[in-house]
Amino acid sequence: MCQIFAGQDPERYATQTRSMRLNGQSTSIRLENAFWEIIDEIARRDNVSTPTFISTLHSEVLQLRGEPTNFTSLLRCACLKFIEVNPGISVSDMMPQAFEEPEPEKKFQVV
């Protein structure tokens, strides 16, 4: 049942830390590579850099809700929201090697 999930490339869920400035403050954000790929795609679609997108998102959240208690969780949920509002988007096109599914196990029937 979980082969699609368990068999994915470990590079996909390996974490990567990126340093950037949010509202003038230097910080670093650690996310799984799969989420960075989606965030990079969102920024590309908005014609901005990834740090600019993240900084803008952070500023907008501050205005709407105040300081988020877990900004990296908000970023992960933003990725899910991006996929929800773009049902035709193929996430596998953003990272083709990361979504290669293992070949299904062949079962033979004895006759």
Accessible surface in RSA format (square Angstrom, percent):
REM  Atomic radii and reference values for relative SASA: ProtOr
REM  Chains: A
REM  Algorithm: Lee & Richards
REM  Probe-radius: 1.40
REM  Slices: 20
REM RES _ NUM      All-atoms   Total-Side   Main-Chain    Non-polar    All polar
REM                ABS   REL    ABS   REL    ABS   REL    ABS   REL    ABS   REL
RES MET A   1   212.83 110.2 142.34  94.2  70.49 167.8 121.77 103.5  91.06 120.6
RES CYS A   2    62.94  47.6  59.30  66.1   3.64   8.6  20.65  52.3  42.29  45.6
RES GLN A   3   124.51  69.6 124.24  90.8   0.27   0.6  49.49 105.3  75.02  56.9
RES ILE A   4    99.31  56.5  92.83  69.2   6.48  15.6  92.83  66.8   6.48  17.6
RES PHE A   5   136.36  68.2 131.17  81.2   5.18  13.5 132.38  80.3   3.97  11.4
RES ALA A   6    77.35  71.1  41.31  63.8  36.04  82.0  53.95  76.0  23.40  62.0
RES GLY A   7    40.01  49.3   0.00   N/A  40.01  49.3  19.04  52.2  20.98  47.0
RES GLN A   8    44.38  24.8  37.88  27.7   6.51  15.5  10.61  22.6  33.77  25.6
RES ASP A   9    58.42  40.9  48.57  48.3   9.85  23.3  20.21  47.6  38.21  38.1
RES PRO A  10    84.50  61.6  82.42  75.1   2.08   7.6  82.72  68.3   1.78  11.1
RES GLU A  11   108.88  62.5 105.56  79.9   3.32   7.9  48.15  93.1  60.73  49.6
RES ARG A  12    48.23  20.3  44.65  22.8   3.58   8.5   3.92   5.4  44.31  26.9
RES TYR A  13   117.59  54.9 108.53  61.7   9.07  23.6  80.12  60.2  37.47  46.2
RES ALA A  14    37.76  34.7  28.55  44.1   9.22  21.0  37.76  53.2   0.00   0.0
RES THR A  15    76.30  54.3  48.93  49.6  27.37  65.2  25.98  34.9  50.33  76.1
RES GLN A  16    71.81  40.2  66.33  48.5   5.48  13.0  28.21  60.1  43.60  33.1
RES THR A  17    75.18  53.5  47.13  47.8  28.05  66.9  37.02  49.7  38.16  57.7
RES ARG A  18    60.19  25.3  56.03  28.6   4.16   9.9  30.46  41.6  29.73  18.0
RES SER A  19    95.95  81.1  68.38  91.3  27.57  63.5  39.72  84.6  56.22  78.8
RES MET A  20    16.78   8.7   2.89   1.9  13.89  33.1  15.11  12.8   1.67   2.2
RES ARG A  21   143.90  60.4 134.17  68.4   9.73  23.2  63.48  86.8  80.42  48.7
RES LEU A  22    15.83   8.8  13.60   9.7   2.22   5.6  13.60   9.6   2.22   6.0
RES ASN A  23    75.07  51.8  40.17  38.8  34.89  84.0  39.48  95.0  35.59  34.4
RES GLY A  24    52.45  64.7   0.00   N/A  52.45  64.7  30.47  83.6  21.98  49.2
RES GLN A  25   129.98  72.7 126.94  92.8   3.04   7.2  35.20  74.9  94.78  71.9
RES SER A  26    85.87  72.6  58.18  77.6  27.70  63.8  42.38  90.2  43.50  60.9
RES THR A  27    52.24  37.2  38.51  39.0  13.72  32.7  23.41  31.4  28.83  43.6
RES SER A  28    65.21  55.1  43.44  58.0  21.77  50.2  10.78  23.0  54.43  76.3
RES ILE A  29     7.34   4.2   6.05   4.5   1.30   3.1   7.34   5.3   0.00   0.0
RES ARG A  30   149.15  62.6 140.68  71.7   8.48  20.2  23.45  32.0 125.70  76.2
RES LEU A  31     0.15   0.1   0.00   0.0   0.15   0.4   0.15   0.1   0.00   0.0
RES GLU A  32    40.01  23.0  40.01  30.3   0.00   0.0  13.35  25.8  26.67  21.8
RES ASN A  33    21.42  14.8  21.06  20.4   0.36   0.9  15.22  36.6   6.20   6.0
RES ALA A  34    11.44  10.5  11.11  17.2   0.33   0.8  11.36  16.0   0.09   0.2
RES PHE A  35    46.33  23.2  46.33  28.7   0.00   0.0  46.33  28.1   0.00   0.0
RES TRP A  36     2.13   0.9   2.13   1.0   0.00   0.0   2.13   1.1   0.00   0.0
RES GLU A  37    61.99  35.6  61.90  46.8   0.09   0.2   4.28   8.3  57.71  47.1
RES ILE A  38     8.70   5.0   8.70   6.5   0.00   0.0   8.70   6.3   0.00   0.0
RES ILE A  39     0.35   0.2   0.35   0.3   0.00   0.0   0.35   0.3   0.00   0.0
RES ASP A  40    24.67  17.3  23.48  23.4   1.19   2.8   6.92  16.3  17.75  17.7
RES GLU A  41    28.41  16.3  28.41  21.5   0.00   0.0   0.64   1.2  27.77  22.7
RES ILE A  42    17.13   9.7  16.88  12.6   0.24   0.6  17.04  12.3   0.08   0.2
RES ALA A  43     1.70   1.6   1.70   2.6   0.00   0.0   1.70   2.4   0.00   0.0
RES ARG A  44   135.13  56.7 120.79  61.6  14.34  34.2  74.02 101.2  61.11  37.0
RES ARG A  45   125.81  52.8  94.19  48.0  31.61  75.3  43.14  59.0  82.67  50.1
RES ASP A  46    81.49  57.1  61.22  60.9  20.27  47.9  17.70  41.7  63.79  63.6
RES ASN A  47   138.28  95.4 105.38 101.8  32.90  79.2  34.77  83.7 103.51 100.0
RES VAL A  48    58.48  38.5  39.37  35.6  19.11  46.0  49.70  43.2   8.79  23.8
RES SER A  49    61.08  51.6  43.96  58.7  17.12  39.4  49.46 105.3  11.62  16.3
RES THR A  50    16.97  12.1  13.18  13.4   3.79   9.0   4.91   6.6  12.06  18.2
RES PRO A  51    58.74  42.8  57.82  52.7   0.93   3.4  58.25  48.1   0.49   3.1
RES THR A  52    65.07  46.3  60.16  61.0   4.91  11.7  38.25  51.4  26.82  40.5
RES PHE A  53    29.37  14.7  27.94  17.3   1.43   3.7  29.37  17.8   0.00   0.0
RES ILE A  54     0.00   0.0   0.00   0.0   0.00   0.0   0.00   0.0   0.00   0.0
RES SER A  55    26.26  22.2  26.03  34.7   0.23   0.5  11.06  23.5  15.20  21.3
RES THR A  56    65.59  46.7  60.92  61.8   4.67  11.1  47.80  64.2  17.79  26.9
RES LEU A  57    33.84  18.8  31.33  22.4   2.52   6.3  33.43  23.5   0.41   1.1
RES HIS A  58    15.15   8.3  15.15  10.5   0.00   0.0  10.29  10.6   4.86   5.7
RES SER A  59    37.91  32.0  36.28  48.4   1.63   3.8  26.91  57.3  11.00  15.4
RES GLU A  60    89.75  51.5  89.10  67.4   0.64   1.5  26.50  51.3  63.24  51.6
RES VAL A  61    16.14  10.6  15.86  14.4   0.28   0.7  16.09  14.0   0.04   0.1
RES LEU A  62    60.22  33.5  48.09  34.4  12.13  30.5  48.31  33.9  11.91  32.0
RES GLN A  63   157.85  88.3 119.38  87.2  38.47  91.6  44.34  94.4 113.51  86.1
RES LEU A  64   137.28  76.5 109.22  78.1  28.07  70.6 111.45  78.3  25.84  69.5
RES ARG A  65   201.58  84.6 161.96  82.6  39.62  94.3  60.33  82.5 141.25  85.6
RES GLY A  66    29.86  36.8   0.00   N/A  29.86  36.8  26.72  73.3   3.14   7.0
RES GLU A  67   117.61  67.5  92.69  70.1  24.92  59.3  57.64 111.5  59.97  49.0
RES PRO A  68    24.18  17.6   6.31   5.8  17.86  64.9  15.47  12.8   8.70  54.1
RES THR A  69   148.85 105.9 107.10 108.6  41.75  99.5  85.80 115.2  63.06  95.3
RES ASN A  70    78.11  53.9  68.41  66.1   9.70  23.4  22.51  54.2  55.60  53.7
RES PHE A  71    26.70  13.4  20.94  13.0   5.76  15.0  20.94  12.7   5.76  16.5
RES THR A  72    36.61  26.0  35.78  36.3   0.82   2.0  21.82  29.3  14.79  22.4
RES SER A  73    43.67  36.9  42.51  56.7   1.16   2.7  26.24  55.9  17.42  24.4
RES LEU A  74    49.78  27.7  42.31  30.3   7.47  18.8  48.33  33.9   1.45   3.9
RES LEU A  75     0.09   0.0   0.09   0.1   0.00   0.0   0.09   0.1   0.00   0.0
RES ARG A  76    62.84  26.4  62.84  32.0   0.00   0.0  28.91  39.5  33.93  20.6
RES CYS A  77    76.60  57.9  73.30  81.8   3.30   7.8  24.93  63.2  51.67  55.7
RES ALA A  78    23.53  21.6  13.75  21.2   9.78  22.2  20.35  28.7   3.18   8.4
RES CYS A  79     0.23   0.2   0.23   0.3   0.00   0.0   0.23   0.6   0.00   0.0
RES LEU A  80    98.01  54.6  97.13  69.5   0.88   2.2  97.25  68.3   0.76   2.0
RES LYS A  81   118.27  57.7 117.25  71.9   1.02   2.4  74.83  67.4  43.44  46.3
RES PHE A  82    21.42  10.7  17.56  10.9   3.86  10.0  20.92  12.7   0.50   1.4
RES ILE A  83    57.55  32.7  55.62  41.4   1.92   4.6  55.62  40.1   1.92   5.2
RES GLU A  84   113.12  64.9  87.02  65.8  26.10  62.1  45.14  87.3  67.98  55.5
RES VAL A  85    97.46  64.1  70.48  63.8  26.98  65.0  76.80  66.7  20.66  56.0
RES ASN A  86    40.18  27.7  36.05  34.8   4.13   9.9   6.76  16.3  33.42  32.3
RES PRO A  87   122.25  89.1  89.39  81.5  32.86 119.4  96.44  79.6  25.80 160.4
RES GLY A  88    77.75  95.9   0.00   N/A  77.75  95.9  44.33 121.7  33.42  74.8
RES ILE A  89    32.65  18.6   7.84   5.8  24.81  59.8  16.11  11.6  16.54  44.9
RES SER A  90    45.69  38.6  34.29  45.8  11.40  26.3  30.44  64.8  15.25  21.4
RES VAL A  91    24.38  16.0  20.70  18.7   3.68   8.9  20.70  18.0   3.68  10.0
RES SER A  92    47.00  39.7  43.68  58.3   3.32   7.6  24.63  52.5  22.37  31.3
RES ASP A  93   112.81  79.0  87.44  87.0  25.37  60.0  29.88  70.3  82.93  82.7
RES MET A  94    26.32  13.6   6.05   4.0  20.27  48.3  11.93  10.1  14.39  19.1
RES MET A  95     5.46   2.8   3.88   2.6   1.58   3.8   3.48   3.0   1.98   2.6
RES PRO A  96    82.37  60.0  76.58  69.8   5.79  21.1  78.18  64.5   4.19  26.1
RES GLN A  97   114.07  63.8 107.21  78.4   6.86  16.3  50.43 107.4  63.64  48.3
RES ALA A  98     9.76   9.0   7.69  11.9   2.06   4.7   7.79  11.0   1.97   5.2
RES PHE A  99    65.02  32.5  48.95  30.3  16.07  41.8  54.16  32.8  10.86  31.1
RES GLU A 100   128.51  73.8 108.74  82.3  19.77  47.1  42.86  82.9  85.65  69.9
RES GLU A 101   117.82  67.6  90.86  68.7  26.95  64.2  23.29  45.0  94.53  77.2
RES PRO A 102    60.39  44.0  39.25  35.8  21.14  76.8  51.33  42.4   9.06  56.3
RES GLU A 103   138.19  79.3 111.30  84.2  26.89  64.0  49.39  95.5  88.80  72.5
RES PRO A 104   108.34  79.0  93.77  85.5  14.57  53.0 103.80  85.7   4.54  28.2
RES GLU A 105   143.56  82.4 113.53  85.9  30.03  71.5  49.59  95.9  93.97  76.7
RES LYS A 106   139.16  67.9 116.93  71.7  22.23  52.9  94.94  85.5  44.22  47.1
RES LYS A 107   174.94  85.3 140.16  86.0  34.78  82.8  87.43  78.7  87.51  93.2
RES PHE A 108   177.18  88.6 144.96  89.8  32.23  83.9 148.77  90.2  28.42  81.3
RES GLN A 109   156.03  87.2 128.38  93.8  27.64  65.8  43.87  93.4 112.15  85.1
RES VAL A 110   146.03  96.1 119.00 107.7  27.03  65.1 123.74 107.5  22.29  60.5
RES VAL A 111   174.61 114.9 107.16  97.0  67.45 162.5 139.90 121.6  34.72  94.2
END  Absolute sums over single chains surface
CHAIN  1 A     7997.7       6433.3       1564.4       4408.7       3589.1
END  Absolute sums over all chains
TOTAL          7997.7       6433.3       1564.4       4408.7       3589.1
